Amino acid sequence: MVDDKSITEQVQEFQHIANKIAISEIDLDENFHVGGIVSKHPPSWKEYKSKLLHKKEDLTLEQLLQHLQIEQEIQYRDNNILKEPP
């Protein structure tokens, strides 16, 4: 993943690829799918990626997507606050 595209957009692209794999009748384990998304976070998400990797419980794909959307909104808000003139 890269920093200049939204995480949501990149995850959707990843899911599109996963759907193509599923259509080919190759079974993709949900934990593998979630792990693939987490492991490909862009460099600016390093701390958040580390936090997700150290969680004790497994996340479902739906839970991961909710977490990512919330975190993305927080990062956008924080970055916009930092960029506003004093």
Backbone hydrogen bonds, N-H to C=O, Kabsch-Sander energy under -0.5 kcal/mol:
donor,donor_aa,acceptor,acceptor_aa,energy
5,K,2,V,-0.7
10,Q,6,S,-2.0
11,V,7,I,-2.9
12,Q,8,T,-2.2
13,E,9,E,-1.8
14,F,10,Q,-2.2
15,Q,11,V,-2.8
16,H,12,Q,-2.1
17,I,13,E,-1.9
18,A,14,F,-2.3
19,N,15,Q,-2.7
20,K,16,H,-1.8
21,I,17,I,-2.0
22,A,18,A,-2.4
23,I,19,N,-2.3
24,S,20,K,-1.2
25,E,22,A,-1.9
26,I,21,I,-1.6
27,D,25,E,-0.6
29,D,27,D,-0.6
33,H,29,D,-2.3
34,V,30,E,-2.9
35,G,31,N,-2.6
36,G,32,F,-2.4
37,I,33,H,-1.9
38,V,34,V,-2.6
39,S,35,G,-2.6
40,K,36,G,-0.9
40,K,37,I,-0.6
41,H,38,V,-1.4
45,W,42,P,-2.0
46,K,43,P,-1.7
49,K,45,W,-3.0
50,S,46,K,-2.3
51,K,47,E,-2.1
52,L,48,Y,-2.3
53,L,49,K,-2.4
54,H,50,S,-1.4
55,K,52,L,-1.2
64,L,60,T,-2.5
65,L,61,L,-2.5
66,Q,62,E,-1.9
67,H,63,Q,-2.6
68,L,64,L,-2.9
69,Q,65,L,-2.2
70,I,66,Q,-2.2
71,E,67,H,-2.7
72,Q,68,L,-2.7
73,E,69,Q,-2.1
74,I,70,I,-2.2
75,Q,71,E,-2.7
76,Y,72,Q,-2.6
77,R,73,E,-2.4
78,D,74,I,-2.9
79,N,75,Q,-2.7
80,N,76,Y,-2.3
81,I,77,R,-2.2
82,L,78,D,-2.1
83,K,79,N,-1.5
84,E,80,N,-1.1
